[in-house]
Amino acid sequence: MASITVRAFAKINLSLHITAVRADGFHDVQTLLQAIDVFDRVKCETRKGPFEIRCDMPGVPTDRSNLVWKAAQLLWESAGRIGEARGTRVTLQKKIPMMAGLGGASSDAAAALLGLRRLWKLRLSDRQLYAIASRLGADVPYFLLGGTALGLGRGDQLYPLENLPRYRVVLAIPPFGVATPDAYRWFDETGITDRGPGPSDTGFRIFPNVTLSNDLEAPVAARHPIIAELKKRLADAGALMAAMSGSGSTVFGVFSSASAARSAARAVTSAGAKALTARFFPRSGRRTR
């Protein structure tokens, strides 16, 4: 039985600015994306019978609603194969929390595309794979690229940037998730543009003329005040910058030293959040085995 395992890395949004509301109801954004070395394992293996997903994290669907299933079916059809995908099992070993703004579902789907292309021995180019990824969701193409990247449009117009130093990251994960449509709806309802003061706006510049902040943070924090509290605790612990990632609920802090990161992890844990530590992950990092 053949098998391919792909690591599906999480991401953080170092910045996320909403530039327009599109005619289709989606939002145009300018976002600075960074992969981190927290990852799921996506194992693709041959089996007899219909396509199947297994997962070790409670609450993750294993039916057709899972983005991995949709990725497999689109890949199957793009290869000219008839009917439903079959002869394959995908097993998800999850470390990336759900509904946390870290891109877990999209990253799993991208990893499945990479793994299944190899497993099924498909002659599909990277360009074709990106086109399939774009049909699955705005974030999925980024996870085929990884590293540091600028995302425009819905976030799927990607421009790879030079790898950043391997800064340490503390992820503060509250005991609730935030659905992406809710976060954007709250932004539209409130029209909040004041991002407020904080380390994400002062003192830490990765690229010239880029303000590192998140336009979704204020409307989400207005409904979940712990977001602001976690950001403050990370800043007080010495974060070079701190912000909410994506649509939340994760708040992250970037640190230059391991000792400061450990101190920050203790601070957010005492505030009622789960703490994970990570580092920036470069685009050239190995993903498959």
C-alpha positions as CSV (number, residue, x, y, z in Angstrom):
1,M,0.0,0.0,0.0
2,A,1.5,3.3,-1.1
3,S,1.4,6.4,1.1
4,I,2.5,10.0,1.1
5,T,2.6,12.2,4.2
6,V,2.6,16.0,3.8
7,R,3.0,18.5,6.6
8,A,0.3,21.2,6.5
9,F,1.7,24.3,8.1
10,A,-0.3,27.0,10.0
11,K,0.0,30.7,9.1
12,I,-0.3,34.0,10.8
13,N,-1.3,37.3,9.2
14,L,1.3,39.8,10.1
15,S,-1.0,42.4,8.6
16,L,-4.5,42.3,7.2
17,H,-6.0,45.4,5.6
18,I,-9.5,45.5,4.0
19,T,-9.3,47.6,0.8
20,A,-12.8,47.2,-0.7
21,V,-16.0,45.2,-0.7
22,R,-16.4,43.4,-4.0
23,A,-19.5,43.1,-6.1
24,D,-19.7,39.4,-5.2
25,G,-19.9,40.3,-1.5
26,F,-16.3,39.2,-0.7
27,H,-13.6,41.6,0.4
28,D,-10.4,42.7,-1.3
29,V,-7.5,42.7,1.1
30,Q,-3.8,43.4,1.4
31,T,-2.3,40.8,3.8
32,L,1.2,39.8,4.8
33,L,1.2,36.1,5.4
34,Q,3.8,34.1,7.3
35,A,4.1,30.3,7.7
36,I,4.9,29.0,11.2
37,D,6.1,25.6,12.2
38,V,2.9,24.4,13.8
39,F,1.5,21.8,11.4
40,D,-0.9,19.0,10.8
41,R,0.1,15.8,9.1
42,V,-1.9,14.8,6.1
43,K,-1.3,11.2,5.1
44,C,-2.6,10.0,1.7
45,E,-2.6,6.3,1.1
46,T,-4.1,3.8,-1.3
47,R,-7.0,1.5,-0.2
48,K,-9.7,-0.4,-1.8
49,G,-13.1,1.1,-1.9
50,P,-14.5,4.7,-1.8
51,F,-12.6,7.8,-0.8
52,E,-12.3,8.2,3.0
53,I,-11.1,10.8,5.5
54,R,-10.1,10.0,9.1
55,C,-9.2,12.6,11.7
56,D,-8.0,12.5,15.3
57,M,-9.5,15.8,16.3
58,P,-13.1,15.8,17.6
59,G,-15.4,18.2,15.7
60,V,-13.6,18.0,12.4
61,P,-16.0,16.7,9.7
62,T,-14.9,13.7,7.8
63,D,-17.6,13.8,5.1
64,R,-18.0,15.8,1.9
65,S,-18.1,19.1,3.8
66,N,-14.4,18.7,4.6
67,L,-12.2,20.9,2.3
68,V,-9.9,17.9,1.9
69,W,-12.7,15.9,0.3
70,K,-13.5,18.8,-2.0
71,A,-9.8,19.1,-2.9
72,A,-9.6,15.4,-3.7
73,Q,-12.7,15.4,-5.9
74,L,-11.6,18.5,-7.9
75,L,-8.2,17.0,-8.4
76,W,-9.7,13.7,-9.5
77,E,-11.9,15.5,-12.0
78,S,-9.1,17.8,-13.3
79,A,-7.1,14.6,-14.1
80,G,-10.0,13.5,-16.3
81,R,-11.1,10.7,-14.1
82,I,-14.8,9.8,-14.0
83,G,-17.2,9.7,-11.1
84,E,-16.3,9.9,-7.4
85,A,-12.7,9.8,-6.1
86,R,-11.9,6.4,-4.8
87,G,-9.2,4.0,-3.8
88,T,-7.7,6.4,-1.3
89,R,-7.8,7.3,2.4
90,V,-6.6,10.6,3.8
91,T,-5.8,10.7,7.5
92,L,-5.5,14.0,9.3
93,Q,-3.4,14.3,12.4
94,K,-4.4,17.7,13.7
95,K,-2.3,20.2,15.7
96,I,-3.7,23.4,14.2
97,P,-6.8,24.5,16.2
98,M,-10.1,24.9,14.4
99,M,-11.6,28.4,13.7
100,A,-8.5,30.1,15.0
101,G,-7.3,32.3,12.2
102,L,-4.4,29.9,11.5
103,G,-5.6,28.4,8.2
104,G,-5.8,24.8,9.3
105,A,-8.6,23.7,6.9
106,S,-7.1,25.5,3.9
107,S,-3.6,24.2,4.7
108,D,-4.9,20.6,5.0
109,A,-6.6,21.0,1.6
110,A,-3.4,22.3,0.0
111,A,-1.4,19.4,1.5
112,A,-3.9,17.0,0.2
113,L,-3.5,18.4,-3.3
114,L,0.3,17.9,-3.1
115,G,0.0,14.5,-1.6
116,L,-2.7,13.1,-3.9
117,R,-0.9,14.5,-7.0
118,R,2.1,12.3,-6.1
119,L,0.1,9.3,-4.9
120,W,-2.1,9.2,-8.0
121,K,0.9,10.0,-10.3
122,L,-0.9,12.8,-12.0
123,R,0.8,14.9,-14.6
124,L,-0.6,18.2,-13.4
125,S,1.6,21.3,-13.4
126,D,2.0,23.6,-10.4
127,R,0.0,26.2,-12.3
128,Q,-2.9,23.7,-12.7
129,L,-2.7,22.9,-9.0
130,Y,-2.9,26.6,-8.1
131,A,-6.0,26.9,-10.2
132,I,-7.6,24.0,-8.4
133,A,-6.6,25.6,-5.0
134,S,-8.2,28.9,-6.0
135,R,-11.5,27.2,-6.6
136,L,-11.4,25.8,-3.0
137,G,-10.9,29.1,-1.2
138,A,-8.9,32.3,-1.0
139,D,-6.3,30.9,1.5
140,V,-5.6,27.6,-0.2
141,P,-3.2,28.8,-2.9
142,Y,-1.0,30.4,-0.2
143,F,-0.4,27.1,1.4
144,L,1.0,25.7,-1.8
145,L,3.6,28.5,-1.6
146,G,4.3,29.0,2.1
147,G,7.0,31.2,3.6
148,T,6.5,35.0,3.6
149,A,4.1,36.3,1.0
150,L,2.0,39.3,0.1
151,G,-1.6,38.5,-0.7
152,L,-3.9,40.8,-2.7
153,G,-7.4,40.5,-4.1
154,R,-9.2,38.0,-1.9
155,G,-5.8,37.0,-0.7
156,D,-5.2,34.6,-3.5
157,Q,-3.1,36.9,-5.7
158,L,0.2,36.0,-4.2
159,Y,3.7,37.6,-4.3
160,P,6.4,35.6,-2.6
161,L,8.8,37.7,-0.5
162,E,12.2,37.1,1.0
163,N,12.2,34.7,3.9
164,L,12.2,36.5,7.2
165,P,14.4,35.6,10.2
166,R,13.1,32.7,12.2
167,Y,11.5,34.8,14.9
168,R,9.8,33.0,17.8
169,V,6.0,33.2,18.0
170,V,3.6,32.7,20.9
171,L,0.1,31.8,19.9
172,A,-2.6,32.7,22.4
173,I,-5.7,30.6,21.6
174,P,-8.9,31.5,23.5
175,P,-11.4,28.8,24.4
176,F,-13.7,29.8,21.4
177,G,-13.4,30.1,17.7
178,V,-14.5,32.8,15.3
179,A,-16.1,32.0,12.0
180,T,-14.6,34.0,9.1
181,P,-17.9,35.2,7.7
182,D,-18.9,36.5,11.1
183,A,-15.7,38.5,11.5
184,Y,-16.1,40.2,8.1
185,R,-19.8,40.8,8.8
186,W,-18.9,42.5,12.1
187,F,-16.4,44.7,10.2
188,D,-19.0,45.7,7.7
189,E,-21.6,46.5,10.4
190,T,-19.3,48.6,12.5
191,G,-17.1,50.2,9.8
192,I,-14.3,50.3,12.4
193,T,-11.1,51.7,10.9
194,D,-9.3,52.7,14.1
195,R,-6.9,49.9,14.9
196,G,-5.8,51.5,18.2
197,P,-2.3,51.9,19.6
198,G,0.0,48.9,20.2
199,P,3.2,47.2,19.2
200,S,1.7,46.1,15.9
201,D,1.8,49.8,15.0
202,T,5.0,51.0,16.5
203,G,8.7,50.0,16.4
204,F,8.6,46.8,14.4
205,R,9.0,47.2,10.7
206,I,9.6,44.1,8.5
207,F,9.1,45.9,5.2
208,P,9.2,49.6,4.6
209,N,5.8,51.4,4.6
210,V,3.9,48.3,5.8
211,T,1.7,48.8,8.9
212,L,1.5,45.6,10.8
213,S,-2.1,45.4,12.1
214,N,-5.4,43.7,11.4
215,D,-8.5,45.5,10.4
216,L,-10.7,42.7,11.7
217,E,-9.2,42.8,15.2
218,A,-11.3,45.7,16.6
219,P,-14.7,44.4,15.6
220,V,-13.8,40.9,16.9
221,A,-12.4,42.3,20.1
222,A,-15.5,44.4,20.6
223,R,-17.4,41.1,21.0
224,H,-14.7,39.1,22.6
225,P,-12.7,41.4,25.0
226,I,-10.2,38.7,25.8
227,I,-8.6,39.4,22.4
228,A,-7.4,42.9,23.6
229,E,-6.3,41.4,26.9
230,L,-4.2,38.8,25.3
231,K,-2.6,41.3,22.9
232,K,-1.7,43.5,25.9
233,R,-0.2,40.6,27.8
234,L,2.0,39.7,24.8
235,A,3.0,43.3,24.4
236,D,3.9,43.6,28.1
237,A,6.0,40.4,27.9
238,G,8.1,42.1,25.3
239,A,6.6,41.2,21.9
240,L,8.1,42.9,18.9
241,M,4.6,43.0,17.6
242,A,1.2,41.5,18.7
243,A,-2.0,41.2,16.7
244,M,-4.9,38.9,16.0
245,S,-4.3,36.5,13.2
246,G,-6.8,36.5,10.3
247,S,-10.4,36.5,11.5
248,G,-9.4,35.2,14.9
249,S,-9.6,34.0,17.5
250,T,-5.8,33.4,17.9
251,V,-3.7,36.4,19.0
252,F,0.0,36.1,18.4
253,G,3.2,37.8,19.6
254,V,6.5,37.8,17.8
255,F,9.7,37.6,19.9
256,S,13.4,37.7,19.3
257,S,14.3,35.5,22.3
258,A,13.2,32.1,23.7
259,S,13.1,33.4,27.3
260,A,10.7,36.3,26.4
261,A,8.5,33.8,24.4
262,R,8.4,31.5,27.5
263,S,7.4,34.4,29.7
264,A,4.7,35.4,27.3
265,A,3.3,31.9,27.1
266,R,2.9,31.8,30.9
267,A,1.2,35.2,30.8
268,V,-1.5,34.3,28.3
269,T,-2.1,30.9,29.9
270,S,-2.9,32.7,33.2
271,A,-5.4,34.8,31.2
272,G,-7.4,31.7,30.2
273,A,-5.9,31.0,26.8
274,K,-4.0,28.0,25.5
275,A,-0.4,28.9,24.5
276,L,1.5,27.3,21.7
277,T,5.1,28.3,20.7
278,A,6.4,28.3,17.2
279,R,8.9,29.9,14.8
280,F,8.6,31.4,11.4
281,F,9.0,28.7,8.8
282,P,10.8,29.4,5.5
283,R,9.4,28.7,2.1
284,S,12.1,26.2,1.3
285,G,11.3,23.9,4.3
286,R,10.7,20.2,3.5
287,R,7.1,19.1,3.6
288,T,6.7,15.6,2.3
289,R,8.1,12.1,3.0
